[in-house]
Amino acid sequence: MLQSIIAKSKPLHAIRRGIATTQSPNIKPLTGIRVLELGQLIAGPFCGTILGYFGAQVVKVEPPKLGDPLRVWRHLDSDGQSPWFRSLGRNKKSVCIDLRTEKGRSLVKKLAEESDVLIENFKPGTMEKWGLGPDDLYKTNPKLIYTRISGYGQTGPYSKRAGYASVCEGMGGFRYVNGHPNQPPVRPNISLGDSLAGLHAALGVVMGLLARQRIGDSGVSKTGQVVDVAIYESVLGMMEGVIPEFDRFNEIRPPSGTTVTGIVPTNTYPCADGKHVIIGGNGDSIYKRLMKAAGREDLATAEYETNKERVIHQKKIDDAIASWTSTLTTDQVLEKLEAASVPAGKIYDARDLVNDEHIQARGMIEEVTVGSEQDGRGWQVKIPAMTPKLDTTPGSTEWAGPDLGQHTHQILSEVLGLSLDEIQQLENEGVTGSKKK
């Protein structure tokens, strides 16, 4: 049967025409690019989400029956699926293939031959063990952008270690500076390292596609390349001046609670209504306007002229600002600081994010429909839009994360040219799976 798959495989340009189903009238920057997503949970799928939002055709391969574990993480809707997955799986086509079987791996190999990009976030060595490593796939698809996300990268002494975001955030330096002095480091209540890795991977894909075009113009046969993303490196790259400051001054930046070490004033201050505001008054002219608004111009003299001087008096300055904000409600503080052109803001929770007029005006909260009334669903789910904003070729959410195996028949038929009988045979053998009617 595998020989028939090879014989029936369609040319890439024909496949693209066959399954392009975007509803947006706008041309998207990645329209015509096929992405084969083999990852699960957050890092790899977030990369696929970004690419799909901007027009790529993302074919998400999931294990039959179980699917991506994210489908059943945290709160579940009445259909047993997580709203989180409906967001992260947006614009993707779900195909169930069992990679533990030889036939399943053969199917994925053929899909890779008909793809522009492959994303995987398995433990290093897994894809090679399955015969799906870069060396295996470049023999038949030298244009593939092979994108790999792992905890520690594909090389180096730690490469074989299991790498979760929580651990890699520690190695990347983030956890050490995130917290309060003399207390254990604080974990943010999101998997920040995974999302940063997915973002870096998407950037790597776009650069790889651009390089492929330029390399192809030079007549080189292999125009694809491996994009190697490590979670800890994605975090490490966000550490700003931590490393050069250590190198030049032997200073290890410590955790600083609600402040930023060596920058004054930038802090979180209490208000009379029991809430807090964030105030960034560290610019020299901004600081003077802040202290005038707070009625403390005595702290805006030459002794406090620049940040260098203000660092010396940090406690006095922060105490003065806190004493002022404590007499006012959050809205009163923000009204006065906006009038004084001092950067300040509330600390938003989920309700604030959904209801804020500016976030709504910017189109950063989208609604997507799950299922339909005919199948007993049809509810709306609010999800965050993706950035950046492109004015000529914007991205968009076209559909919610699909049901498990929703597109198995479509992809195997239209991309690999399998007949209905061949598809049914694979399903009967447990190699594939599809959404049950």
CORURFEN-V339620 format. One record per helix or strand of 2 or more residues. SS is the DSSP state (a for helix, b for strand). FROM is the first residue (numbers start at 1). LEN is the number of residues. Records with the same first field share a line. If there is no record, write none. Layout:
SS->FROM-LEN  FROM-LEN
This chain:
a->2-7  12-8  43-11  69-4  83-6  102-12  126-4  134-4  165-7  174-4  192-26  231-6  242-8  284-10  297-3  302-3  307-6  314-12  330-10  350-6  357-5  373-3  408-7  420-9
b->34-4  57-6  92-6  117-4  145-6  225-6  266-5  276-5  343-4  365-6  379-6  432-2
